[in-house]
Amino acid sequence: MNTTNAVSELCELVVRVEPSSTRENELDCLVELRLASGDLDLGDETCEISISKLTLSLDIEGASPVPESRYGESRRPPTSEMDRVITQKNHVAKGFKASANATVDITGPSLGASASGEMHVSVQRETTLTSHDLLVHNLVKALPNLRWEVREADDSPLNGTYLESDSLVRFARAERANRTTVLARATVRQRDVAIAQVAKDKRSLRYFERFSRTQRRLMDIFISKSIDSALRGTGKYVGEITLSSANIQLPDEE
């Protein structure tokens, strides 16, 4: 197993693949994930770096995931409960007497009276639907294509152990596969990274007064500390910063 935690102050990723203890001929991908805010030297400044959302992804070659084995599935129920409230309003026109030749004209489609003084009654019904939806937030939520989102319910900075030898997914080897590999990556996007000052001396305060102009430079230094620097080929930022990765090559089956 080849594991790299490029920014160990912020992210620690550990991945193991072991035979499943409950299912024969299946393998468990066991993951440990710890995140924190931390002080990092960016250029001449020490800055506090925090992350509000992280994506954990798996690329599996020579194997396929087992259905219903993914960690953090947030399955929507096939039905939902709703209360139906019906309110009724009655509109009654006052009765009156009129001659046989009198002309009666009461504006409105639901109210009226005849020349003999008959009352017209209209009934108006209103239906209101009230739904009941239990909100459950998964700190580690399964996404399509073997990806998981790690996020607090209030989008506060990630801080703590989010996976501790948990089975992220089970998978089965493909028949006659030449090799079986698992690549795990912990990535963040630039918009989910916050940089704040640590030092409070006058020079640092002046430096951060023009933070809007230096933010790109600080972010570039932070990106350069990641595994692939997220700057590929042309040097243009491609949106993802890889903090940690693990590459596992499984031995051939006997």
C-alpha positions as CSV (number, residue, x, y, z in Angstrom):
1,M,0.0,0.0,0.0
2,N,1.3,3.4,-1.0
3,T,-0.3,6.2,1.1
4,T,0.5,9.9,0.8
5,N,-0.8,12.6,3.2
6,A,0.5,15.7,1.5
7,V,-0.9,18.1,4.1
8,S,-0.9,15.9,7.2
9,E,-1.8,18.9,9.5
10,L,-5.2,18.9,7.9
11,C,-6.0,15.5,6.5
12,E,-5.1,11.9,7.4
13,L,-6.3,9.1,5.2
14,V,-5.6,5.4,5.8
15,V,-7.0,2.7,3.5
16,R,-6.9,-1.1,3.9
17,V,-8.5,-3.9,1.9
18,E,-9.3,-7.1,3.8
19,P,-11.5,-10.2,3.2
20,S,-15.0,-9.6,4.4
21,S,-15.7,-11.2,7.7
22,T,-19.4,-11.7,6.8
23,R,-19.4,-12.4,3.0
24,E,-17.3,-15.1,1.3
25,N,-15.3,-14.1,-1.7
26,E,-15.9,-10.4,-1.1
27,L,-13.4,-7.7,0.1
28,D,-14.0,-4.8,2.4
29,C,-12.4,-1.4,1.7
30,L,-11.7,-0.1,5.3
31,V,-11.0,3.6,5.7
32,E,-9.8,5.9,8.4
33,L,-10.3,9.6,7.8
34,R,-9.3,12.4,10.2
35,L,-9.6,16.1,9.5
36,A,-8.7,19.3,11.4
37,S,-8.0,22.9,11.0
38,G,-4.3,23.7,11.2
39,D,-1.6,26.3,11.0
40,L,0.4,26.2,7.8
41,D,3.3,28.2,6.5
42,L,2.3,30.0,3.3
43,G,5.2,32.0,2.0
44,D,6.3,34.4,4.7
45,E,3.1,34.0,6.7
46,T,1.7,31.4,9.0
47,C,-2.0,31.0,8.2
48,E,-4.8,29.0,9.7
49,I,-6.4,26.7,7.1
50,S,-9.8,25.2,7.5
51,I,-11.9,23.0,5.2
52,S,-15.7,22.9,5.1
53,K,-16.3,20.1,2.6
54,L,-14.2,17.2,1.4
55,T,-14.8,14.5,-1.3
56,L,-13.5,11.0,-0.8
57,S,-13.4,9.0,-4.1
58,L,-12.5,5.4,-5.0
59,D,-11.2,4.1,-8.4
60,I,-11.4,0.3,-8.5
61,E,-9.8,-1.7,-11.3
62,G,-10.4,-5.4,-11.8
63,A,-13.3,-5.5,-9.4
64,S,-16.9,-4.3,-9.0
65,P,-18.7,-2.9,-6.0
66,V,-21.3,-5.1,-4.3
67,P,-24.8,-3.7,-4.3
68,E,-26.2,-2.3,-1.1
69,S,-22.8,-2.2,0.5
70,R,-21.9,1.5,0.3
71,Y,-21.3,3.5,3.5
72,G,-23.5,6.5,4.1
73,E,-26.4,5.8,1.7
74,S,-29.1,8.3,2.1
75,R,-32.0,6.5,0.5
76,R,-35.2,8.4,0.0
77,P,-38.4,6.6,1.1
78,P,-40.7,5.5,-1.7
79,T,-43.6,7.3,-0.1
80,S,-44.1,10.4,2.1
81,E,-46.6,11.3,4.7
82,M,-48.8,14.4,4.3
83,D,-51.6,16.0,6.2
84,R,-54.6,17.3,4.2
85,V,-56.5,20.1,5.9
86,I,-59.8,21.2,4.3
87,T,-61.3,24.5,5.2
88,Q,-64.8,25.5,4.2
89,K,-66.2,29.1,3.8
90,N,-69.9,29.8,3.3
91,H,-71.1,32.9,1.5
92,V,-74.8,33.8,2.0
93,A,-76.6,36.7,0.2
94,K,-79.2,38.5,2.3
95,G,-82.8,37.8,1.3
96,F,-85.1,40.7,0.2
97,K,-88.4,41.3,-1.5
98,A,-88.8,42.8,-5.0
99,S,-91.6,43.2,-7.5
100,A,-92.1,40.7,-10.2
101,N,-90.8,43.1,-12.8
102,A,-87.7,44.0,-10.7
103,T,-84.3,43.4,-12.1
104,V,-81.8,41.9,-9.7
105,D,-78.1,42.0,-10.5
106,I,-75.6,40.9,-7.8
107,T,-72.0,41.0,-8.9
108,G,-70.0,37.8,-8.5
109,P,-70.4,34.2,-9.7
110,S,-71.2,32.7,-6.3
111,L,-73.7,35.2,-4.9
112,G,-77.2,36.2,-6.2
113,A,-80.9,36.4,-5.4
114,S,-84.0,36.0,-7.4
115,A,-86.9,38.6,-7.7
116,S,-88.9,36.5,-5.2
117,G,-86.3,37.1,-2.5
118,E,-84.6,33.7,-2.7
119,M,-81.2,33.4,-1.1
120,H,-78.2,32.0,-3.0
121,V,-75.6,30.2,-0.9
122,S,-72.1,29.4,-2.3
123,V,-69.5,27.1,-0.6
124,Q,-65.8,27.7,-1.1
125,R,-63.4,24.9,-0.1
126,E,-59.7,25.2,0.3
127,T,-57.3,22.3,0.6
128,T,-53.9,22.7,2.3
129,L,-51.3,19.9,2.2
130,T,-48.7,19.7,5.0
131,S,-45.8,17.3,4.6
132,H,-43.7,15.6,7.3
133,D,-40.0,15.3,6.3
134,L,-37.5,14.0,8.8
135,L,-34.2,15.6,8.0
136,V,-31.2,13.3,8.6
137,H,-27.7,14.6,7.9
138,N,-25.0,12.1,7.1
139,L,-21.6,13.4,7.9
140,V,-20.3,11.0,5.2
141,K,-22.8,10.8,2.4
142,A,-22.6,8.4,-0.5
143,L,-22.6,10.1,-4.0
144,P,-22.7,8.6,-7.5
145,N,-19.6,7.0,-9.0
146,L,-18.0,5.7,-5.8
147,R,-17.7,9.2,-4.2
148,W,-18.5,10.3,-0.7
149,E,-19.1,13.9,0.6
150,V,-17.8,14.8,4.0
151,R,-19.6,17.8,5.4
152,E,-21.1,19.1,8.7
153,A,-24.8,20.0,8.7
154,D,-24.0,23.7,9.3
155,D,-21.0,23.8,6.9
156,S,-18.7,24.5,9.8
157,P,-15.0,23.5,9.5
158,L,-14.3,19.8,9.4
159,N,-12.7,18.7,12.7
160,G,-12.5,15.2,14.0
161,T,-12.5,11.5,13.0
162,Y,-15.2,10.8,10.4
163,L,-14.3,7.2,9.5
164,E,-12.5,4.8,11.8
165,S,-11.8,1.4,10.1
166,D,-15.3,1.7,8.6
167,S,-16.1,-0.4,5.5
168,L,-16.7,2.2,2.8
169,V,-17.8,-0.4,0.2
170,R,-17.5,-4.1,-0.4
171,F,-16.4,-5.3,-3.8
172,A,-15.8,-8.6,-5.6
173,R,-13.0,-9.4,-8.0
174,A,-13.8,-9.8,-11.6
175,E,-13.1,-13.2,-13.2
176,R,-9.8,-13.4,-15.1
177,A,-8.8,-9.9,-14.1
178,N,-5.1,-9.3,-14.8
179,R,-4.8,-7.1,-11.7
180,T,-6.9,-5.6,-8.9
181,T,-6.1,-2.1,-7.7
182,V,-7.8,0.5,-5.4
183,L,-7.0,4.2,-5.6
184,A,-8.5,6.4,-2.9
185,R,-8.3,10.2,-3.0
186,A,-9.3,12.9,-0.6
187,T,-9.9,16.2,-2.5
188,V,-11.2,19.6,-1.7
189,R,-12.3,22.5,-3.9
190,Q,-10.8,26.0,-3.6
191,R,-14.2,27.5,-2.5
192,D,-14.3,25.1,0.4
193,V,-10.9,26.2,1.8
194,A,-10.7,29.2,4.2
195,I,-7.4,31.0,5.0
196,A,-7.2,33.2,8.1
197,Q,-4.3,35.0,9.8
198,V,-2.6,33.6,12.9
199,A,0.0,36.2,13.8
200,K,-1.4,39.6,15.2
201,D,1.8,41.7,14.8
202,K,1.6,44.9,12.9
203,R,3.4,43.5,9.8
204,S,0.9,40.6,9.5
205,L,-2.0,42.9,10.1
206,R,-0.9,45.2,7.2
207,Y,-0.3,42.1,5.1
208,F,-3.8,40.8,5.6
209,E,-5.4,44.3,5.0
210,R,-4.7,43.6,1.3
211,F,-5.8,40.0,1.6
212,S,-8.1,40.2,-1.4
213,R,-5.0,40.8,-3.5
214,T,-2.8,38.2,-1.9
215,Q,-5.4,35.5,-1.5
216,R,-4.7,34.0,-4.9
217,R,-1.0,33.9,-4.1
218,L,-1.6,32.2,-0.7
219,M,-4.0,29.7,-2.4
220,D,-1.4,28.9,-5.0
221,I,1.2,28.1,-2.3
222,F,-1.3,25.9,-0.5
223,I,-2.2,24.1,-3.8
224,S,1.5,23.5,-4.4
225,K,1.6,21.6,-1.1
226,S,-0.9,19.1,-2.4
227,I,0.0,15.9,-4.1
228,D,-0.5,16.8,-7.8
229,S,-0.6,20.6,-7.1
230,A,-3.9,20.7,-9.1
231,L,-2.0,22.6,-11.7
232,R,-1.7,20.4,-14.8
233,G,0.0,20.9,-18.1
234,T,-0.8,24.6,-18.9
235,G,-0.6,25.6,-15.2
236,K,-4.2,26.4,-15.0
237,Y,-6.1,25.5,-11.9
238,V,-8.5,22.6,-12.5
239,G,-10.7,22.9,-9.5
240,E,-9.6,20.1,-7.2
241,I,-6.9,20.0,-4.6
242,T,-5.7,16.5,-3.6
243,L,-4.8,16.4,0.1
244,S,-4.3,12.6,0.5
245,S,-4.2,9.5,-1.6
246,A,-3.7,5.8,-1.2
247,N,-2.9,3.3,-3.9
248,I,-3.4,-0.4,-3.1
249,Q,-2.2,-3.2,-5.4
250,L,-3.8,-6.6,-4.4
251,P,-1.8,-9.8,-4.9
252,D,-3.0,-12.2,-7.5
253,E,-5.5,-14.9,-6.3
254,E,-4.1,-18.3,-5.9
